[in-house]
Amino acid sequence: MNTSELKLCRLVYFSSACAHLTDNDVDAILDEAIPRNGKCGITGLLAYDAFHFMQVLEGDEEAVNKLYMGIAADPRHHDVRLILYQRIEERRFDEWSMALAKLPDVPGKYIDKLYGGFKPQLFSPEDAIKYFDMLRHYLQRAA
Ligand SMILES: Cc1cc2nc3c(=O)[nH]c(=O)nc-3n(C[C@H](O)[C@H](O)[C@H](O)COP(=O)(O)O)c2cc1C
């Protein structure tokens, strides 16, 4: 990834998945996201547990803002709530244009450390970053 960008930012949100969304629909979101994010230099992680999404996006501020506007209007989820938005000097989640962690697949030792599970509605900005750190660790080991 290009580290010479001037206006890097990090955005984290969570949302409620549409009731009829299937695992294949979620895979399709990722298939769509990877090449698009690659083109505009966005990196991040998407967590999904059949009820909620939580996503971290990092990249150029304009690109992240534009993508977030599109994501917030996407009918595949609703009640999109911003958890964190900050300017950053360096990316923390730069390994993937977008990675997906389906939480039923993630062992409890990773996901139970905060609030006994995945409860993004209770997460502070710091909790959300801790959670993504755990998922990144899990995904790296699972690769
Ligand atoms: C939970 C969720 C996460 C998404 N993440 C991304 C993403 O990281 N990158 C992306 O390009 N699209 C993502 N999308 C899809 C976008 O909402 C949108 O469909 C896509 O950017 C195409 O938008 P457009 O048709 O307005 O160009 C996501 C959708 C959902 C529901």
The ligand as an ORCA input file, in Angstrom:
! r2SCAN-3c Opt
* xyz 0 1
  C     -21.947     -4.329      5.133
  C     -21.495     -3.820      3.794
  C     -20.138     -3.556      3.573
  C     -19.709     -3.097      2.335
  N     -18.385     -2.836      2.142
  C     -17.959     -2.379      0.945
  C     -16.591     -2.069      0.730
  O     -15.723     -2.206      1.602
  N     -16.247     -1.602     -0.520
  C     -17.154     -1.443     -1.532
  O     -16.778     -1.018     -2.624
  N     -18.449     -1.737     -1.343
  C     -18.866     -2.194     -0.139
  N     -20.192     -2.482      0.044
  C     -21.111     -2.303     -1.094
  C     -21.507     -0.853     -1.227
  O     -22.535     -0.547     -0.288
  C     -22.019     -0.543     -2.644
  O     -22.932     -1.521     -3.047
  C     -20.899     -0.544     -3.646
  O     -19.867      0.310     -3.193
  C     -21.414     -0.067     -5.025
  O     -21.944      1.205     -4.893
  P     -22.444      2.059     -6.181
  O     -23.338      1.138     -6.945
  O     -23.131      3.238     -5.592
  O     -21.217      2.420     -6.954
  C     -20.646     -2.914      1.282
  C     -22.004     -3.178      1.527
  C     -22.436     -3.629      2.762
  C     -23.879     -3.928      2.990
*
